[in-house]
Amino acid sequence: MIRKIGNKERTNGMRYCTFCKQLGFGRIAAVYRDWRINLACEKHKNKLDSRDDGCLTEADYQTWMGL
């Protein structure tokens, strides 16, 4: 699920595009994030993973598998 970054997330350190940083462009402000916490600017929005590949986190497993 792709969504915009909120103000609370931005103050907690989610500020810069993950893809620009990997390409060496420096600190470009992030606007969007995906469920894996990859951050993206407007230019790299299409690189975010919007699908759910069926992987469950520990919290999901405990909640949905009834442990």
Backbone hydrogen bonds in HBPLUS format (Angstrom, degrees):
<---DONOR---> <-ACCEPTOR-->    atom                        ^
c    i                          cat <-CA-CA->   ^        H-A-AA   ^      H-
h    n   atom  resd res      DA  || num        DHA   H-A  angle D-A-AA Bond
n    s   type  num  typ     dist DA aas  dist angle  dist       angle   num
A0003-ARG N   A0033-ARG O   3.03 MM  30  5.70 160.3  2.07 159.6 165.9     1
A0033-ARG N   A0003-ARG O   2.91 MM  30  5.70 149.3  2.00 159.8 169.8     2
A0005-ILE N   A0031-VAL O   2.92 MM  26  5.70 157.8  1.97 144.9 145.4     3
A0010-ARG N   A0006-GLY O   3.04 MM   4  6.27 154.7  2.10 147.5 155.2     4
A0011-THR N   A0007-ASN O   3.04 MM   4  6.29 150.3  2.13 147.4 153.9     5
A0012-ASN N   A0008-LYS O   3.14 MM   4  6.33 126.9  2.43 134.4 148.2     6
A0012-ASN N   A0009-GLU O   3.07 MM   3  4.96 133.8  2.29  93.2 106.6     7
A0014-MET N   A0009-GLU O   3.10 MM   5  5.62 161.3  2.14 152.2 146.3     8
A0013-GLY N   A0010-ARG O   3.42 MM   3  5.57 157.1  2.48 106.4 106.6     9
A0015-ARG N   A0013-GLY O   3.09 MM   2  5.64 120.5  2.46 108.5  92.3    10
A0030-ALA N   A0015-ARG O   2.68 MM  15  5.42 165.5  1.70 135.8 137.3    11
A0017-CYS N   A0028-ILE O   2.78 MM  11  5.63 159.4  1.83 164.3 171.5    12
A0021-LYS N   A0017-CYS O   3.26 MM   4  6.35 157.1  2.31 141.5 147.6    13
A0018-THR N   A0039-LEU O   2.91 MM  21  5.16 154.7  1.97 119.4 126.6    14
A0022-GLN N   A0018-THR O   3.17 MM   4  6.42 151.6  2.25 141.0 148.0    15
A0023-LEU N   A0019-PHE O   3.12 MM   4  6.33 144.0  2.25 140.4 149.7    16
A0025-PHE N   A0020-CYS O   2.90 MM   5  5.16 162.5  1.93 153.7 150.3    17
A0024-GLY N   A0021-LYS O   3.18 MM   3  5.10 153.1  2.26  98.1 106.2    18
A0031-VAL N   A0040-ALA O   2.83 MM   9  6.04 166.4  1.85 141.0 142.1    19
A0032-TYR N   A0040-ALA O   2.99 MM   8  5.21 175.6  1.99 157.4 158.9    20
A0040-ALA N   A0032-TYR O   2.89 MM   8  5.21 154.8  1.95 146.2 146.4    21
A0034-ASP N   A0038-ASN O   3.16 MM   4  5.65 140.0  2.32 144.3 155.4    22
A0037-ILE N   A0034-ASP O   3.07 MM   3  5.35 160.3  2.11 117.2 119.3    23
A0047-LYS N   A0044-HIS O   3.00 MM   3  5.51 160.8  2.04 117.0 123.2    24
A0048-LEU N   A0045-LYS O   3.25 MM   3  5.74 166.4  2.27 114.2 118.4    25
A0061-TYR N   A0057-THR O   2.89 MM   4  6.10 164.2  1.92 154.8 159.3    26
A0062-GLN N   A0058-GLU O   2.97 MM   4  6.23 161.6  2.01 150.7 154.9    27
A0063-THR N   A0059-ALA O   2.98 MM   4  6.11 151.8  2.06 144.2 152.3    28
A0064-TRP N   A0060-ASP O   2.77 MM   4  5.79 174.6  1.77 162.1 163.2    29
A0065-MET N   A0061-TYR O   2.92 MM   4  5.29 146.3  2.04 134.9 142.7    30
